[in-house]
Amino acid sequence: MSIQITNAEQTGDEAAKKSRTSDENHRNATGLAPISAPPVTESETSVARRACGLLIVVAAFVMLLTVNGLPTDPLQIFLWIVAVEIAWNSHLSWRTHLGFLRDWIGIVILLVVYNFSRGFADDLIPVHITEMIHADTALAGWATGGEVPSVWLQNHLYDPLHTHWYDVAISFVYFSHFVAAPIVAAVLWFRNRTVWLSFVRRWFTLFALGLITYFVYPAMPPWLASDNGYLPPVEHGVATRGWYAIGMAHGGNLLTEAQINSANLIAAMPSLHSAFSLFICVFFMQRVSRRWWPLLLAYPLAMAFTLMYSGEHYLIDVLVGWAFTGATFLLVHLAESWWSSQAEVPAEACAVTADDAVLVSD
């Protein structure tokens, strides 16, 4: 058999020999291998673009923070999350950004509706006041000398003339309620959409349960009960005074204004602050090693202390909020199990039909 070598193959071999000869001459002359510049990969370009975009977002956030204060409105938070998403995925196509908006627009609408609707919850049913006072006295009176926890904590820890380190800490803890769940949801959307959907289903079930309870059981918080003479003095605004100590007085003013102007002042039962903090904790306890559990559990415990010390909620509000979290996980789990079982029925029916067809053909 004869082997034919084409001109292209000959040319390729000659070019390869010349390249090897050039490399050998360079190595002989310098004692070093030839140096070639590494190509700039797409990943390196993406990282640089992402870092630049995130720096721009952070700079804009800090600038607006000094002007407008801390963002607590769901629409504001959503716009910042969109900005981070665009910066993080700046190397991807516009379809990715539209997909993010598609998945989140329903969430934002529900949050806005929730914020507006809960303000009308106190217009339908008489407000409950003394029931929570009696419950807290029964639950904690043995340790507080018969006082509700909010009164006892402020008598022992609150100083109107001096802001302690824990006053600053609870301001951060209290503010985290407005941003923790949206940030977690955004991170999960980036990493795993299936887990994101699981998180969102439980998130809004908990929202719905809380909102329904606000309508059927409006309840007055400790500081407002104190203002109306049902409790000894309980200072209001403790949850935001820490911002003044670190030079962010505008942030404190904005939070206080949001509490007074847009919040439902008698939506104390249950405490969704405590419910959402435990919700985030339990959601991740199922997905991380047990060595991280103490850190996760510290968040709902810190939130419970913050709410009672600041006079925003009773102990019973906190406990009922935790109970709502447990009920949410149970209800959504049962609903998901039922939905999965219903989805399996058509598949099994198709399989039976296929088997019957085989038997008929045989």
N, C-alpha and C positions, 0 to 999 in steps of 0.2 A: 504494500500500500504506500503510495506517495503522499507526502504531506505538503500542501501548498501554503505558503506564507504570503499574506497580502501585504501591499505597500503600507497600509495603515498600521499593521502589526510591526513591520520593520521600523517605521517612523517612531512608534511608541517605544520600542526597545532602545533605539538610539537616544531618545530623549531621556529615558531612565538611566542609561549608562552615563550620559553627560552630567545628569544631576548627581549621581553617585561619585563621579570623578571630581566634580566641584566641591562636594562635601568633604571628600578625602583630602583635597588640596587645602581646604580651609582648616581642617583638623590638624594636618601636618604643619601648617604655618603657625598656628596659634596655640595648638594643644587643647583647644576647646571645641565643643560641638557647635554647629551653627545655631544661632538664636533666631527664632521666629516669633513674632508677636501673637499671643493667643487671641483667637477670635472672641469678639464680644457676643456672648450668648443672649438669647431672648430673656432668660431668667434674670441675668444681671441688669438688663435694661428695665425689666419690670420692677425689680427691687428699687432701682434708682428713682423711677417714676413714682412708685408707691410712696417712698420716703418723702419725696418732694411734695406730693399731694397732701400727705398727712401733716407735714410741717405747716403748710398753708392753712389747713383746717384748724390746727391747734392755735396758730397765731390769730386767726379770726375769732376763735372761741374766747381766747384770753382778752382780746380787745373788746368784744361785746360784753364779756363778763363784767368788765369794769364800768360799762355804760348802763347795761340793762339788768345786771345781777344774775342770779342763778336761774336757769331755765326749769320751770316746773310745769308749764303747760304742755300737754301731750303733743300738740302740733309743733311747738318749738323743738321738743326733744326729737320728734320724727325728722324734722328738717336737718338737724345735726347728724342723725344716724344716716340719712341719705347722703350727706356730704362725706361722711367717713366711708360709706360704701363706694361712692364714685372714686374717692382717692385710693382706696384699697384695691379696687378692681379697674383702675384706670387703663390697664393694658388689655382689657377684654372689650368685646363688642358692645354696642349700645343695647343689644337685646338682653344682656345680663342686667343692665340697669333698669330696663323696662320690666324685667321679671321681678326684680326687687320691689319696684313700685306696685306691681300687680299683687304680690303676696302681702304687702304691708298696708295698702290703702284701706282694706276692710278693718284692720286692727286700729288704725288711726280714727276712722269714723266711729267705731264702737267706743273708743276711749273718750272722744269728744262728747258723744251722746251720753255716756256715763257721767262725765263731769257736769253736764248741764242738767240732766234728769235728777240726779241725787239732790240738787238744790231745792227741788219741789217736794221732797219726801216728808218735810215737816209741816206741810199744809193740809194733810188729810186726817191724821190721827193725833190725839193728845200725846204730849211728850211724857216719856217715862223718866222719873228722876230718882225716887227713893229706893226703887228695887235694886239698883246697882250698889247704892250705899249700903243697904242691908246685906247684900251678897258679899261685898268686900269685907265688911266687918266680921261676918261669919267665917270667911276664908282666911283672913290674915289678922283679925283682931287679937288673937292670942299672942302674936309676935309684935304688934304695934300699939299695945295698950288700948285696944278698942277703936283706934283710928283707921281710916281708909289709907292704903299705902301712899297715895299721892300726898296727903297731908303729912304723914309721918316722914316721908323722904324729904320733902321740902323743909320741914322743921329741923332736920338734922344735917342737910347738905346745902340748902340754898342760902346764898348770901347776896342780898340786893346790891351791896357795895363792892363786891369783888367777884370776878369771873374766874372760876377754877378750871383746871385742865379738863375735868370731866364735863364741864359745861360746853367746852369747845368740841369734845368728842361726841357728845350726844347731838350736837347740831349737824355733824357729818352723818351720824347714824340716821337721824330723822330725815334729812334730805335724801338719803340713799333710797328711800321708799319711792321717790318719783322717778328715779333713773335705773335702779337695779334690774328690774324685770325687763324693760325695753333693751338695755344693753345686753343682758343675757340672751334675749331672743335674737338680737342682731348677730351676736357671735355664733349662735347655733345655726342661723340661716346661712352664714358663710361656710360653716364646717359640715353640717349634716342636716339636710332639709327634713328628713324623716324624724329626727329628734326634735327639730324645730316645731314641726306639726304637733308632736306629742306635748311639747311645752305649751304651745299656744292654746290647745284644746283645754288644758287644765287651767291655764291663766284666765281665760274668759269664762269658764264655768265658775271659778271662784269670784270673779267680778259680778256675774249674774246673781249668785247666791247672796253676796253682800248687798247689792242694790235692792233686791227684793226685800231683804230684812230691814233696810233703812225705811222702806215704805210702810211695812207692817208693824215695825217696832222702833219708832224714833226715840232716841235716848240722849240725854244731856250728859256731856263730859264733866269731869270733876271741876275744872276751872269755872265753867259756866254755872254749875250747881253752887259753887262758892259765891259767885257774883249775885246769885239769887237768894242767898242766905241759907242754903241747905247744908253747907259745909263750912268749917273754919277757913280762914284765908288760904287760897291756892293761887299762886302767881301764874298769870298767863304770859306766853311768849318766852318761856324758859328754853323751849326747843330750838329757838333761833338766836338766842343772845350770844352764843359762841362766835357767830360771824362778826360781831362788833369787836370782839377781843383780838381778832386776827386781821382787822382792817378791811373787812368786807361788809360794812354796815349796810350798803345798798342791797346786798344779797339778803341780809336779814330783813330789811324793810319789805323787799319783794315777797319773801315767803310769808311774812306776817300779813301783808296786804292780800295775798292769795287766799290765806286761811279765812280772812274776815269777809272778803268780797265775793269769792266764787265757791268756797267750800260750804257744805251743809254743816252748820255748827252743832246740830244734834244727831249726827251720824256716828254715834259712839259705839253702837252695838250692831255687828261685831267690829273689832279693830282690824281693818284691812291692812294697816301697817304691820301688825303682828302676823296676820294670815299670810301675806306675801313673803315676808322674811322667812317664815317656816316653809312655805311652799318652795322657794328656791333651794333651801337647805335639803328638804326631803327629795326633791327632784334629782339633785346631784349625789345624794347619799347612795342612790341605787346604781350610780355609774362610776364612782371613784373608790379607791382603796379605803379601808376603815381607818387608816392612820390620819386621813383628812377629816374624819367625822367631827373631832373636837373643834376644829376651825370652822366648819360649817355650822355646828350647833351654837357657836359663840354669837353668830349673827342674830338669830331670833331672840336669844337671851338678852343681848345688848339692846335690841329694839324694844323688848318688853320693859327693861329698866328705863329706857329713854321715855317711853310713853307714860309710865306711871309717875316718874320723877317730874316730868314737865306738866303733869296735870291734864294731859290730852285724853287719857283713857284710864278706866278702872282695871283692876286685876281681872275681874270677871269678863270684861271686854276682850282682854288679851286671850284668856282661856277659850272663850267662845270662838275667837278668830282662829286659834289653833285647831279647834274642833271642826270648823268649816274647811280648813285645809285637808284634814283627814277625810271628811265627807266628799270633798272634791275628787281626791285621788280614787276613792272607792267608786263613786258614781261614773267617772270617766273610764275607769278600768272595766266596769261592768258593761258600759256602752260599747267600748272597743271590742270586748269579747263577743258581745251579741252581734256586732257588725261583722266580725270575722267569721262567725258561724254562719251568718246569712250569706256571706260571699262564697263559702265553701259548698253550699247546697247546689247552686247551678253547675259548679265544676264537677261534683259527684254525679249529677244528673247527666251531664254530657258524657262522662266516662261510662255510665250504665248504658246509655244509648249506643255508644260505640261498641261495647261488648255484645249487645243484642244484635247489632248489625253483623258482627263477625259470626255469631252463632247462626244467624239466618243464612249467611253466605255459605257456611259449612253444610 
